[in-house]
């Protein structure tokens, strides 16, 4: 004979659905963090050569802190555009995002999201527009054009547009995953805490 008492709290299936939702959100949060770390690594692979170019110009040409090495003279690089200096600061979103992963710090990740647009997307958009006339000039006149060259022969404008193609994809996906990660953290305080705990456990295992 079945009992006629009240149903126990949490046995109507809603607690199971909630646990499923929390587990799914935690899994997404961990995945987004992994994708962002990969994108940040790719970002640094592109950032390092630009640091070398801009840093070399400052050290060897503008401030003349050191004598130009033969390799630098052989590369014959054109002067840096203003947007290059700004994009060299695009490491700032990364150093804001990485610490936010440990305890799911919303403020740090939010600052990273907006600084990705400020230091990453904006200078590249300016460069894309400002160097478009050079691209048209090279397409029209080829080797007879007066566009800046790399190593005295290869047109820099082609390298820059390959750079823009790669950067816009990396930055675009970074902003996309950052936005989704922010939404996952905002959705539920429990998810926020459990996701942070799971990430910390994964990091400890990797160590």
C-alpha positions in Angstrom: 0.0 0.0 0.0 1.5 3.3 -1.1 1.8 6.2 1.3 -0.4 9.2 1.0 2.0 11.6 2.5 3.4 14.7 0.7 6.0 14.2 -2.0 9.6 14.7 -0.7 11.2 18.0 -1.8 13.4 17.6 -4.8 12.0 14.3 -6.1 9.7 15.7 -8.8 12.5 15.6 -11.4 13.3 19.3 -11.4 16.5 18.9 -9.3 17.8 16.4 -12.0 17.0 18.8 -14.8 18.8 21.6 -12.9 21.8 19.4 -12.3 21.9 18.6 -16.0 21.7 22.3 -16.9 24.5 23.1 -14.5 26.7 20.3 -15.8 26.2 21.4 -19.4 27.0 25.0 -18.6 30.1 24.0 -16.7 31.3 21.9 -19.6 30.7 24.8 -22.0 32.6 27.2 -19.6 35.6 24.8 -19.5 35.5 24.5 -23.3 35.4 28.2 -23.9 38.4 28.7 -21.6 40.3 26.1 -23.6 39.5 27.7 -27.0 40.5 31.1 -25.7 43.8 29.8 -24.5 44.5 28.4 -28.0 43.5 31.7 -29.6 45.7 33.6 -27.2 48.7 31.4 -28.2 48.0 32.1 -31.9 47.7 35.8 -31.1 51.2 35.8 -29.5 52.7 34.0 -32.6 51.6 37.0 -34.6 52.3 39.6 -32.0 56.0 38.6 -31.5 57.1 39.5 -35.1 55.3 42.9 -34.8 57.0 43.5 -31.5 60.4 42.8 -33.1 59.6 45.2 -36.0 58.3 48.1 -33.9 60.8 47.5 -31.1 63.7 47.3 -33.6 62.6 50.6 -35.2 62.5 52.3 -31.8 65.9 50.9 -30.6 67.9 51.1 -33.9 66.3 54.0 -35.8 64.5 56.5 -33.5 66.4 56.4 -30.2 69.6 54.8 -31.7 70.3 52.9 -28.5 72.2 50.2 -30.5 73.9 49.9 -33.8 71.9 48.4 -36.5 72.8 44.7 -37.1 73.4 43.5 -40.7 70.2 41.4 -40.6 68.1 44.5 -39.7 69.6 46.5 -42.6 69.1 43.6 -45.0 65.4 43.3 -44.1 65.0 47.0 -45.1 61.6 47.3 -43.2 59.5 50.4 -43.7 58.7 52.7 -40.8 55.8 51.5 -38.6 52.4 53.0 -39.0 50.7 54.5 -35.9 48.2 51.7 -35.8 51.1 49.2 -35.4 52.1 50.8 -32.1 48.5 50.5 -30.8 48.2 46.9 -31.9 51.4 46.1 -30.0 49.3 46.7 -26.9 46.9 43.9 -27.8 48.5 41.7 -25.2 46.6 43.6 -22.6 43.3 41.7 -23.1 45.2 38.4 -22.7 46.8 39.4 -19.4 43.3 40.4 -18.2 41.6 37.2 -19.4 44.0 34.6 -18.1 43.7 35.5 -14.4 40.0 35.7 -14.7 39.8 31.9 -15.6 41.0 30.8 -12.1 38.0 32.1 -10.1 35.7 33.2 -12.9 36.2 36.9 -12.3 33.5 38.6 -14.3 35.0 42.1 -14.1 38.4 41.0 -15.5 36.9 39.1 -18.3 34.6 42.0 -19.2 37.6 44.4 -19.3 39.3 41.8 -21.5 36.3 41.7 -23.9 36.2 45.5 -24.4 40.0 45.8 -24.6 40.1 43.2 -27.4 38.0 45.6 -29.5 40.0 48.7 -28.4 43.6 47.3 -28.9 42.9 44.5 -31.4 40.0 45.2 -33.8 40.2 49.0 -33.9 43.8 49.5 -34.9 43.6 46.7 -37.5 40.4 48.3 -38.9 42.3 51.6 -39.2 45.2 49.9 -40.9 42.9 48.1 -43.3 41.4 51.3 -44.4 44.5 53.5 -44.4 46.5 51.0 -46.5 43.7 50.2 -49.0 45.1 52.9 -51.4 48.4 51.2 -51.4 46.8 47.9 -52.3 45.0 49.5 -55.2 48.2 51.1 -56.3 50.0 47.8 -56.3 47.2 46.0 -58.1 47.2 48.7 -60.8 50.9 49.2 -61.3 52.6 46.1 -59.9 56.3 46.4 -59.4 56.2 50.0 -60.8 54.1 51.1 -57.8 55.7 53.0 -55.0 54.4 50.9 -52.1 56.8 50.1 -49.2 58.6 46.8 -49.7 60.0 44.1 -47.4 63.7 43.3 -48.1 63.7 45.7 -51.0 61.4 43.7 -53.2 58.3 42.1 -51.7 55.4 44.6 -51.2 54.5 45.1 -47.5 50.9 45.8 -48.4 50.4 42.2 -49.3 52.0 41.0 -46.0 49.7 43.5 -44.1 46.6 42.2 -45.7 47.5 38.6 -44.9 48.2 39.9 -41.4 44.7 41.5 -41.3 43.1 38.3 -42.5 44.6 36.3 -39.7 44.1 38.9 -37.0 40.5 39.5 -37.7 39.7 35.8 -37.5 41.7 35.3 -34.2 40.3 38.5 -32.6 36.8 37.8 -33.9 36.7 34.3 -32.4 38.3 35.5 -29.2 35.6 38.1 -28.7 32.9 35.5 -29.6 34.1 32.9 -27.0 34.7 35.7 -24.4 31.2 36.9 -24.9 29.7 33.4 -24.6 31.9 32.7 -21.5 30.6 35.9 -19.9 27.0 34.8 -20.5 27.7 31.3 -19.1 29.1 32.9 -15.9 26.3 35.4 -15.5 23.6 32.7 -15.9 23.8 31.1 -12.5 26.0 31.8 -9.5 26.2 28.1 -8.8 27.6 27.5 -12.3 30.1 30.3 -11.7 31.5 28.7 -8.6 31.4 25.0 -9.8 33.0 26.0 -13.2 35.8 27.8 -11.4 36.4 24.8 -9.1 36.5 22.4 -12.0 39.0 24.6 -13.9 41.2 24.7 -10.8 41.1 20.9 -10.6 42.1 20.5 -14.2 45.0 23.0 -13.8 46.2 21.0 -10.7 46.1 17.7 -12.7 48.1 19.3 -15.5 50.8 20.4 -13.0 
